[in-house]
Amino acid sequence: MGAPPADPLYLRRSGTSLLIDFSTGEPAMLHFGADLGPDLPDLSLLVGPVPGSALDVPVTLGLIPQASSGWRGRPGLRGHRNGQAFSARLRVVSVECPGGGHPGGNACSAVITQADPDAGVTVRTEIRINDGGLLQLRHRLDNDGSGPYSLDELAAVLPLGRAATEILDLTGRWCRESHPQRLPLRQGTWVRSGRHGRTGHDASLLLAAGTPGFGNRHGQVWAVHLGWSGNHESFVDAAADGRTVIGASELLGPGEITLAANASYETPWLFAAYSAAGLDGISDAFYAWFRGRPHHPGARSGKTRPVVLNVWEAVYFDHRLPVLLELAEAAARLGVERYVLDDGWFRGRRSDQAGLGDWYVDEGLWPGGLTPLIDAVTGHGMEFGLWVEPEMVNEDSDLARAHPDWIAGPAPRTAGGSPSAGDSGPGGRLAGRLPVQWRHQQVLDLVNPDAWQYIYDRLDALLRENNIAYLKWDQNRDLVEMGHAGRPSVHAQTQAVYRLLDKLREAHPGVEIESCSSGGARVDLGILERTDRVWASDCNDALERQTIQRWTGLVVPPELVGSHIGPTTSHTTARTHDLSFRAITAMFGHFGLEWDIRHLADSERDELAQTIALYKKHRALLHSGRMVRADEPDPSLRLHGVVSHDGGEALYAVVSVATSFAEVPGRISLPGLLPDAGYRVEAVYPAAGDRRAFLQAAPPAWLAGGAEATGRFLAESGLPMPVLNPEHGLLLAVRRVTAAGPAADLAAGSGHAVRNS
Ligand code: GLA
């Protein structure tokens, strides 16, 4: 092994920095958080004392925290060789800065290699800070020993600033994904485990910790996300020595990863962000990373997000060509640009009890194939999209009958055995227990190359034979007892799904893919690397969506979050909402409809056409600007908006989610504009006189005619709010009218900072 590098590694970019010292021979993580400036700090200032009755050396918090350095918190690496070599002593072998930087200088990326020749393992770590400040880190472990190495866990962690005293993460369930929860950070470990074999409805899209009461736009925040769609854990580990780490790892099953000699395991990417300005700063870092990708929808790729009609809540499994054609015509007249045929089109699929796996157009229902519908849709100038659920199989399907051994389960399912007790398998023709069904379905074992190839070929054929621009790729069950050949296989299954998506995209580069998973059970940066949007929830109730979208949007920008206007009365909550509230909610996402729009009243059809036009007018801004969310003190009100990066325009939504404690709701602040520029604010939707949305004897004067004020005034003082009825919203369009604005008036206290006009 070579001598450890003399210089520390100092990665800095976009206000964030990471400092790693190598003087002990181990990469010691000294700092992750705010940029510490261009000059390397004196590292001796960052090393603490040795306490009494303790290990006799200062304990290093390693890039991979390890007991061989005295670390007694959650270990970074757990593995062994049949019980031996259980505690690695990794020491640095090399540090490279591929971006042209050098250790000790200011670089943005590095590769650190550590090895323990006695344990026979080498770990290579890639770290980079992207433009915008999002840090990425992943490890690859190589088994250099002669025998197999059993890997139990390899975690990616970062040091958490001492100022962080409060944790925020997300949780949820079907139809209620991405809801926040907060708790104090205490000594010990806070772990969020996902054992769903998919990301999970309850997954914490982000695990954050910050200064007391950190909010949307204030406080220091450190946050991590694991880009992985299988089992996982994210955690905050506050050790007894006073140091805290934040990190995540893939959650491996017993014996799931046993590396043969020279084999490797690579962790998913850990994404991490630091913000000195609350959660909006965390979103800025994630959004910049997403939008920096060449294929991301937006100005760079030239792709816009088309208005979608998804027919699911209009027809469910009742596929009748005349009805579907009528829907297409109604959609086209309203300005819809993409028509998506949901579940129910393939062989035997008359309900959710049968057919999954038989990816052939149902000849009985569709004697002419999908062509008559596709031709009508494209003839109206819309794209055609199709629903598929390739990872699943119904026991009642031709596929399961022909290949019962392709159903994944805990035990090898060999032909010819007698069914064991509890075997729910197709006809019980194979030995081996099957997992409990979920929505009458099982998981197809895509680790089996024949099953994988069958699915690839079917999807490839569908895409070749039909003019399909879009797939809604669904995944509707947890993978419990997921096994291949008798061993846990969530890891391999997840990789097989990724490979399937990657190969299909390679073969059909023009096809966009949506990641749906009973709504939002697979929202993560692993799946989003190979799909074009997520379906955040099966709940189209606008009130629920306000929360689901706000918190999904913490990480995922609105152009990647499917968001549809549902029926007037929600199918999942039975709440009834006005069109304006449903539309204002759907607008802050990838907008669409999921509603039987064939028989709307004329007035409703006109209003819907206008909201579609409004979305089209603003979508370039909505899908490129900075997301801002006010720290609104009245819990019944929320304000979010999107401000263009040059501060020239913005679109805000004020939303009332409940009745307010106040008779008059006070002034609503519009943050994020250029303080000294002058702006014109206009209420665009619903109309000022809408009696269902507003309950007031007299509206504030600006509601009908607009207002002009400086960005500073709009942020610090705000505008008097109209009295919005609960479960209603108000859309405000803002544009800059003067570069300097009436700032001088404000400073002089002339009282003319706001003009009703
Ligand atoms: C899942 C999806 C829905 C719909 C149905 C079809 O629940 O989340 O949007 O596609 O499947 O079965």
Residues whose N, C-alpha, C, O or C-beta is under 5 A from the ligand:
A	BS01	GLA	W312 D342 D343 C516 S517 S518 G519 D538
